[in-house]
Amino acid sequence: MLLRAGEIPPTVWFLRRGQVTLGAATEEGTEAGLAVREPPALFGIEALVGAPSPHDVKALTEVVLCAVDTASFRAWVGPLESPAGAVLGLQCRETIQRSFERTTLEGHAVRRVARLLSVQAWRPDGRLEVPQRVLARSLAMRPETFSRAVARLREVGALARGRGVRLGRVDVLERVAAE
């Protein structure tokens, strides 16, 4: 195991030869996805922004790797405030977000909607910033299914009753997302 999902990588790896797998598991322990990577590939770069790895990274074949500890890698990259550092930091965050979005496709509709809503941007009045139809599409879900899931989240108090999607109790939303 080169990297473990959920842990901040202590090392940044560069794959020179061989193949590795990138896997992610759901809370139940089932595999949510698996991908194979070949050279050139870089792993553990999330450490640049202090984020945990979204994947377990394992050698699939015999591999040749170059390794650098994260502190040395950060020094080599330079400050994140520089133009190149800012772009690299944004790309790291985008990669992490895409991994999260892929895992939101796992589970039943109410849980998937709760998981997605738990990380969305909410306006100060508690309303959702993103249109419902866009959220439904991002979950590969029909609008009717999304609406039924929202109705169920209203019933349990995670969302406020009324028109539109408004935040109710955050603790309930997070509990449903984790079920």
Secondary structure, DSSP 8 states (H G I E B T S, - for coil): --B-TTS--SEEEEEEES-EEEEEE-TTS-EEEEEEE-SSEEE-GGGGGT---SSEEEESS--EEEEEEHHHHHHHH--TTSHHHHHHHHHHHHHHHHHHHHHTTSS-HHHHHHHHHTTS-B-TTSBBSS-HHHHHHHTT--HHHHHHHHHHHHHTTSB-SSSS-BB--HHHHHHHHH-
